[in-house]
Amino acid sequence: MKLIHIYGDDEYSVEDFDMMNITNEKAYAKAKECKDDIWEFQQGCFVEALDFAYDHVTDEFIDFVKATVGDYDMLKHEDFYIVEN
């Protein structure tokens, strides 16, 4: 499974990332080109490319996790997206 992890110093790092209208795949590729697989898409805001070989989860599971343990305001600051399942 391939993921991108969006986080940063800005409270709205995820919203800033979403406004860029870049695909998860392109963000993943940009991060893989950078040192430590971390792309600074804006000052203090980062996309980290993560690879988990042999792991597979469903979109329903991700929705469950975010709805159950995800804090609405924190998900504006830090979140993850599936690139390839």
Residue pairs with C-beta under 8 A, 6 or more apart in sequence:
1 51
1 52
1 55
1 56
1 57
1 82
1 84
1 85
2 28
2 49
2 50
2 51
2 52
2 82
2 83
2 84
3 49
3 50
3 52
3 80
3 81
3 82
3 83
4 24
4 27
4 28
4 31
4 47
4 48
4 49
4 50
4 80
4 81
4 83
5 47
5 48
5 50
5 78
5 79
5 80
6 13
6 14
6 17
6 45
6 46
6 47
6 48
6 78
6 79
6 80
6 81
7 13
7 45
7 46
7 48
7 77
7 78
8 42
8 44
8 45
8 46
8 77
8 78
9 44
9 45
10 16
10 42
10 44
10 45
10 77
11 76
11 77
12 76
12 77
13 42
13 44
13 45
13 46
13 76
13 77
13 78
14 75
14 76
14 77
14 78
14 79
15 76
16 41
16 42
16 45
17 27
17 41
17 45
17 47
20 41
24 81
24 82
24 83
25 83
25 84
27 39
27 41
27 47
27 83
28 47
28 49
28 83
30 39
30 41
30 47
31 37
31 38
31 39
31 47
31 48
31 49
32 49
33 39
34 40
37 48
37 49
37 50
38 46
38 47
38 48
38 49
39 46
39 47
39 48
39 49
40 46
41 47
49 83
50 80
56 85
57 82
57 85
58 85
59 82
59 85
62 82
66 75
66 79
